[in-house]
């Protein structure tokens, strides 16, 4: 996957926060400083440092244009699901006032569909935690359901909660696939959470192929509570 040539590394973050989220002058100033340091790290071929800085700058400023730079770096280091999520959040939060970037982001998001899949996971325990392989996806939760945007290939997903057996499932995901699963947790002996030594109790509900969906949540989130 190639880099995103349309992203200008020297672009200064916008000063106006999105509706509903007003950043203070101090936060914007700090975000600008952090973003500049992150861009310098990217030029020195330090993508991990650069990503941490850009995500910090976004948290301070809520400037959606920073997500374009996050997506570029995630793409370059081979994390297509996380790149796709950054594009989705940008399209949701800032695309209307940036029509040119919106069209380019839509095209890049479509291209990333060749490298990503989605899993809708249901469980029987509210408050269970879903843990993914580092840098391989994004989790968004709502009640007993978690929506996962993952890199294609063999992925491992773990569910856990205090007092229940931890369940881990392995999935072989294909490009553009949308899969729904149910994973039930059993109470652990003596009320302690522990890893399950038996095959997880899970069922495949349905699967299919679909286009991109909207995304919510912080870019750095790889862990979600159901």
Secondary structure as UniProt FT lines:
FT   TURN            5..6
FT   TURN            9..10
FT   TURN            19..20
FT   HELIX           25..43
FT   TURN            44..45
FT   HELIX           47..61
FT   HELIX           65..76
FT   TURN            77..78
FT   HELIX           80..93
FT   HELIX           95..97
FT   HELIX           99..112
FT   HELIX           113..115
FT   STRAND          116..123
FT   TURN            126..127
FT   STRAND          129..132
FT   TURN            134..135
FT   STRAND          137..142
FT   TURN            143..144
FT   STRAND          145..151
FT   STRAND          153..160
FT   TURN            162..163
FT   STRAND          164..173
FT   TURN            175..176
FT   STRAND          177..183
FT   HELIX           189..191
FT   STRAND          194..195
FT   STRAND          202..209
FT   TURN            219..220
FT   STRAND          223..225
//
